[in-house]
Amino acid sequence: MLSATLVMTANAQQETAPKVQGAIITGTVTDLNGDALPGASVTLKNDSAPGERSAESGNDGSYAFDRLMPGVYRVTIDAGGFVLWTSGAIALTPGQSYFVTGSKLRLASDVASVTVYASSDEIAEEQVRTEERQRAFGIFPNFYVVYNRDAAPLTKKLKFKLALKASTDPTIFAAVGFAAGLEQAANTPDYGQGAKGYGQRMGALYTNAFTDIMIGEAILPSLLHQDPRYFYQGTGTRRSRTFHALSNAFISKGDNGKLQPNYSNIGGDLLSGAISNIYYPKSNRGVGIVFENALISAGGRMANGIVQEFILRRFTSGANRRTP
């Protein structure tokens, strides 16, 4: 009877004992021009443990090491014809996912190896290049989502570059065309029917999107030093992730890394709505349309946050390799 009790107690302790989550290290191997280097040999060493792990970069230059125990690691990359690259010390905590930055290899010269420490601006440029390749289902742009919790802040130049790319992507014209068709069917705003009415609706919708993106994602973020991107949380309770997703419309991350009111998006929505009074029909102009468009935009951001946090990651190319 006693032995059975001891066995049951041991089993209970095993079942209730917390499991240590394995950490992850990921990265992308490129040359100085930002072009991917497939087939590079990547070695991972733990400073306090013997042995090492190795991997080979994929066609897009990416690599990953998972199920890592907490500790201090270093990554070494060896690609034929390029200088050997070694990272600085990477201190991992349980369950952490770390994206290695700065691994831009230069052509071999007289130097046998080099340790590279990239500047914050260089890191941000590399991250934006990665984000510009993010597409949900391989089609829809997902440029404004950050899967690296420690992402470097964007420079003003990068904020405008990202906004311009998002506002001129071919898919936005397809979406605007579809939305214009729905407005045409509902006969709103009062542009009338026919090809002229459809063209005016399409032009108004695109101008709304363009001004909202450029003002709320580039101009105001540059002036107010705010980051316009959505920072994927990915961990924690469903409740905390839901709050994070919904609050993104009203709370942003500053360039200093601190949370602050999202003046950029809110101001962008209001200013974009105010500008729309210039080209909307007289019967549809007024203060009401400003706040109506702002509320619609805010609701769209809240819905987008939920979709980003719980759905789109698995369908976005490359996102799984940069989970926080």
N, C-alpha and C positions, 0 to 999 in steps of 0.2 A: 504493500500500500504506500509506504514512504517513497520507494523508488519510483512508483508511478506518479506520485505527486511531484517529485523532483523533475521528472521528464516533462510533465505538463508545464511546470514553472519555467523550465529552460526554453521550451517551445514558445511559450508566451513572450518571454523576453526577446527571443529571436524575431518574433513577428512584430513586436512593438519597437524594436531597436531602429533608430533612424538610419536610413541608407545614405551613404555619402555619394553625392552626385559627381560623376566624372566631368572634368573640365575639358575644354576644346580649344585648340589653337588652329586658326586658319589663316590663309594669306594668298597673295597672287604674285607670281614672278613675272616681271616685265623688264624691258630694257629702258634706257634713258628717254626714249621717245614714247614710252607708255605701251608699246606693243608686247603682247603676251609671249612668254617663252615656255613652250611645252617641252616636256621631257627632261626638265631640270631635276637634279638630284637634291632632295631636301632632307636634312638630317636634324633630328631633335634630341637634345641632351638635357638631362636633369643634373643640375650642379651638385646635388647631394645624393645621387643614386648612380650606381654603375650601369653600363649599357647605354644603348641609344636606339631610337626608332628612325626609320627612313621612309620616304615616300617620293613619288615622282609627280611633277606638276602636270596637270591635264592639258587638253587642247586650248583652254582659255587661260592657262598659266596658274590655275588655282590648285591648292593642296590643303589637306586637313589632317589633324591628329586628334583623335577623340579618346574618351575614357582615361583622361590623365588625372593623376593624383595631385593634390596641392603641392606646390614647390616652386623652385626657381628654374626656369628653362631658358635655353638659347637655341635659336634656329640658324643653321648654316645652309647656304644654297650654293650649289656647284653646277654651273651650266657651261658646256664646252665653248671655249672662245671668250668667256667672260671672266671678270675678276671674281674670286670667291667672296661671298657676302655673308657676314655674321651679324645677327641682331644683338641688341643689348639684352640685359637680364629681363626676363618676363616672369613676374611673380603671380602665380595662379592661386585662386581661392576655390573652394569646392563649388562645382557647378558653373564656374565662370566660363565664358566664351570670349577669347581674345583674338582680334584680327590684327595680324602683323602688318605694319605699314613701313614704307620707306625702302622696300626691297626692289630698287631699280638697279639693275646690273649694268656695269659699263664694260666695254670691250677690254680684254686683257692687255696689259702693257708690261712694264718691267716689275710692277708690284705684284707680289704673289697673292696677297689677300688684303681686304679692307673691311673695316667695320663702319657702316653707314648710319648716320643719325640725321634723318630728314627734318627740315624745318616744318613748322606748323602749316605754313602755306602750301608746301609741297605735299604734305600728307592730305590736306583738304582737296587739292587738285586731283590726287589719285583716287580719293574717295568719290568725288563727283564723277570722274570718268566711269567708275564702277556703277554708280547710281544711274547714270545716263543709259546704261545697258539693261537696267531692270525693266522688264515688261511682264505684266500679268498675262498668263496664258500665251506668252510669246508674242502678244500683239499690243496690248494696251499699256501705255507708258505708266510706270510706277516710280518716277524719278524722285519724288519728294518723300521717300520713306528711308529711314536710316536704321539698319539692322546692327550697326556697331555702336554699342552704348557709349564708347569713349571717342566718338567721332570728333574730329577737329572742327572748330568753327569756320564758317564760310567767309571768304573775303568778299568785298563789295563786287568785285569783278565776277566771282563765281556765282553770287546771288543773281546777277543780271544774266549770266550765261545760262544758268539753269532755268530761269523764268522764260527766256527767249526760246529755248529748246522746247519747253513744255507748251508754250503758246503757239508754236508753229508746227508741232508734230502733225502728220497727216491724219491721225485718228481724231483729232479735235474737230477737223472740218467735217468728217463723217458724222460725228456726234451732233454737231451744230445743224447739219443738214437734216438729220432725223428729228431733232427737237423742233426745227422750223416747220417740218411737216405736221407735227402734232399741233403746233400753234395755228397753222393754216386751217387744219380741220376744226379747231375750236374758234376760229376767226378772232383771234386775239394775239397781239394788240391790234388796234384798228387801222391796219395797213391796207385792208381790202383783200380781194382774192386775185387769182391769176398769177402769172409768172412774176409780175412786178411785186405783188404783195409777198410772195414767197421769198423773193430775193431780198426785200427789205427786212423781213423777219430774220433771215439767215444772217444778214449783215449786222443787225442789232444784237443778235445772240452772240456772234463772234466778237463784236466790239465789247460786249459785257464781259465775256471771258478774258479777252486780252487785257482790258484795263484792270480787271480784278487781279489777274496774275501779276502783271507788271507793277501795280501799285502795292498790293498786299504781300507779294512774295519777293519783290526786289527793291523798290524805291523806299518804302517805309522800313523794311528790315535793315536796309543799309543805313538809314538815318537814325533809327532807334537801336541799332546794334542787337537785333533779334534774329534767331535762326528760324526760317520759314518751314523747316522740314518736320515731318512726323517721326518721333523717336519711338520705335517699336519696343514695347516692354517685354513681352514674351514669357515672363516668369511672374510668380506670385499667384494669389487667389484670383478666381474669375471676377470677383467683386472689385478688387483693386485694378485689374486690367480694364474692366469696363469703365471705371471712373477715369482712368488714365486716357482711354480712348475718347470719351465724351468731353472731358475737360480740355482736350487739345484745341478746341475751337476758341477757348477763352484764356488758356494759359500756354505760354510758349517758353522755350529755352533761350535765354540770352546768350550773346556771344561770350559772356563771362562764365557760362555754365550754370547760372542760377535761373530758377523759374521766376517768371514775371507775367503780368497781364499781357494778353496777346493783342497789344495795340495795333500791330501791323495788319493782321487779318481783319479785325473789326473795322479799323480805319479804311482799309482797302475796300471792304464791302460797301461802306457808306459812301466813300468817294466815287466808286464805280457806279453806284446807284444814282448819285447826283449828276454825274456826267451823262447818264442815259437820258436825262431830261432834254438833252440837246437834240437827240435824234429820234426819240419816241414821238408818236402822234400827239398833238395837243390834247386830245381827249384822254390820253393815258399818262400825262405828265403830272407832277406835283410831289409834295413831300411824301405822300403815301407810297409811291413806287420806290422811293429811296429806302425806306424801312422794310418794305415788302421784299425787295431784292436782297437786302442785308440779312433778313431772317431766313430767307431761302438758302442763301450761301452758308450761314451758320449751321442750319440744319443739315445741309449737305456735308459739311466738315464733320459734324458729329457722327453721321451715318458712315462716312468714309473711315473715321477712326475705328468704329466697331468692325467694319469689314477688314481693315488693315490688321487689326490686332488679332482677330480670330479666324480669318479665312484666307486672305490673299497671300500670306507668306508662303504657303505650300505650293501656290501656283505662280509665284514670281521667280523668274530665272535667276539662279545664283543666291537667292535669299537664305536658303538653308545653311549655306557655308558661313554666313555672317550673323547667326543668331546670337543675341546677347546672353 
